[in-house]
Amino acid sequence: MSRKREAVFMGIGILAGLALSGSASAAVQQLTASPTTQTFYVDGRQVQFEAYSIHNNNFVKLRDIGKAVDFGVEYHAADNSVHLDPGAPYVEEVTTPAQTTPSPSAVTPESVQAALAALREQYPTGTVYPTPYRSTSGGPYSRGIHCSGWATLCSDAAFGSLPWRKVDRPSWDQIRPGDLIRYDTESSGHVVVVLERTDEYIKVTESGLNNHARWGGQYFRWWLEGQQGYTMYTRYPN
């Protein structure tokens, strides 16, 4: 670990100890906060923090420190816990917007393509999408990173909170825009989002291990149908 990270984590440990002490916890309700007038520097470079002065001490968001110093900060809603990883780089966490359930009759291949086109404007090819993407739609993928995180983000943008259905080895004519197509390789798996289907191939959007969006890739029918784990996840109403 770098000396910079060591110093930051030592400071976090000291603050945690103070927060757990009896005198500090008893005085919490008597404390008042005001925006700090001090400036902050990391490696000699001035950085902007949302900071407050409380009892003559500066308080800064943990995520802001993680971003400035470059260490992992991740919140797990399942057990209401925060995880710090000094060996991991900092990644932005997207705040999932409140999802709505569109009327089943309003969901069409055209409406899905329009939603994906709007997403392409926001995250063109080469753009790093916000990760980890924490979906609340109950889909098959929960890590929110790499190909599955991007695929889930695209699906939620098009279908809101409509339920998911898994179709093992779908027939070619079952595939529609917005469907997720998964296949397995010898070492791992990959999932893509369908943009368009022809008789011979599907045009897709996808992401790799670097969490960069990519638009316009093609997968041929004969190749996909020959892969292990060939599966479709769809959210179109039955």
N, C-alpha and C positions, 0 to 999 in steps of 0.2 A: 504494500500500500504506500502511496506517496506521502511525504511529510505533510503536505497540505491537507490530504484526507485524514491523516492521523490527528491533526490538530482539530479539525472540524468534529470528528467523532468523539474526541475527548471532551470537547465543549458540550456536545449533545448529551453525553453521559452525565456531566456535572449538572446540567439543567434538569435532566430527568430526576437526579437525586434530590435536588432542591424542591422539585414539584411534589415529591413523595414525602417530604419532611412534614412533621406535624405543624410547626409554626407557620410554614409557608402555606399549607392548605387551609389553616384557620384564618389566615389573613386575606385569602383570595377575594372574598366578597367586598373587602374594604379598598381594594386597589382600583385605580382609574387609569385609563390608557389615553395617550395623546400621540399624534403622529410625531415621529422623531425628526429632529433637525440635523442629524448627523449624516455624513456620507459614508459609503462602504466601498472597499477596494478588494479585489481578488487578483493576486499576482501583479499588483500595481495598476490594475485597470479598474476604473470606477464602474460600479454596477448599480442598477436601480432595484431596490427592494421596497416592498410594501412593509414598512417597519413602524413599530409603535414603542413608545417609552412607557414602561410600567415599573413603578417603584425605582426609577433611575436606571433601569436595565432595558436594553433593546431586545425586542421580540420580532423575529422574522419568520415567515412561512418556511417550513422544512423543505417543501418542494422548490422554493426559490434558491435555497442554499444548495440543494442537490443539483439544480440546473447550472448554477454558477461554478460549482466545484467539480461537477460531473461524477455523481454516484447515484446508484439506483434508489428510488423511493417509490414504493407501491402500496396502495391501500387495498385491503381485502374486505369487501363488504360482508362476506359470509360470517366472519367472526369479529368484525369491527376492529381490525388490527392494521398497524402500519409496519411495513417491512423495509429495512434499509440494507442495501448491498453495496459495500465499499468497493467490491471488485467489478461491479457492473456499470455500464454507462447510463446516464440519465436519459429517459425517454418520456415524452409528453404523454399524459393520459387524457383521452378525450372524455368530456362529459356527455354522456348519452342523453340526447333530448327525450322529452316525454313522447312515448310512441302512441300513435292512434291506430285504431283498427278501421281501415277504409271499408266501405260497403263492398261486399263481394262482387256485386254487379259493376262496381267502378274499377275493379282490377282487370285490366286487359293487357295483352302484350304491348300495345301502343303506350298505355300509361306507364308501364314498367320501363320501356325504352326511354320515355321522356324523363323519368326520374334518374335513370342512369346517365343520360346525356347531361343533365344538370350537375351530377356528381363529377363527370369528366371535366367540366369547366372548373370545378373547385380543386380537383386533384388530377391534373393532366399527367401524361406519361413522365416518369422520372421523379414525381413528387413523393415525398415521404408522408404517408397518411398518419394521423394521430394514433399512437399505440401506447399501451394496449387498449384496444377498443372493447369496452365493457358493455355488451348487449344485455338487454333485459327481455328479449323476445323468446328465450327458452330454446334456442337453436342447438345444433349438435356440437358447436364449438364454443369454448368458454375462455381459452387463453387470451384471445384478442390480439394475437401477433401473427406475422408472416402471412401466408396465403389464406389461412382460415379466418384471421382477423379481418382482412380486407374483404373477403367474400361475405362475411357476416355483415359488415358495415354496408356493403352494396345492397344486400338483401333487405336490411332494415330500412334503407332509404327508399326502396321501391315498394315494400310490403308493410311497413309499419310493424304492428304487433300481430299480424295474422299468423295462425299456427303453421308449424312445419310438418311436412310429410316426407318420409324416406321411401324411395323406390329403388329396389335392387335391380340392376341390369335393365334399365328402362329401354323400351323400344325407341327408335330414332324419332318417330313422329310424336312422342310424348314430350319431347324437350321444347321448352319455350324460353323467351327472353327472361332473364332474372333467375332462372333455375341454376342451382349449383351442381356441377359435375365433378365427382371425385374419382380418382384412380390411384392404384398402389403401384409402387416400384419395388425393386428388391430391397431397398434400404429405408424407404419412407413412403409418404403419400403426398398427393397434391390435389388442390381443389380450385376450380375456376368458376367464373360467373359468365353465363351465356348472354351475349349481346344479340346474336342473330344466328339462325340455323338455316343451312342450305341442304340440298340432298347429299352433299359430299363432306361438309365440314361444319363446325361451329366456330363463330368468331367470338372472342372472349375478352374479359378483363381479368387480371390476375396480379399477384404479388409474390415476390420471392423472399428469401431470408433477410434481405436488406430492407424490407418494409417499404419498398417503392412501388407505387401503382404503375401498371402497364396496361395499355389499351390496344386492341386490335390483333392480338395473337390468334392463331388458327390451330384447331385440332381436327384431324381427319376422322371421319366416321369409322373406317376400317381399322384404324389404329386404336381408337378409344374402345370399341367393342371387343377388342382382343386383350384388353388389360385386366389384370386382377383387381378386385375391389371396385369395378365400374358401378357407380352408384349416382343417383340423382336425389337432391333435396329440393323440394318445391313448396311453394306457399300459395299457389293458385287454389281457389276453392274447388272442391270436387265437382 
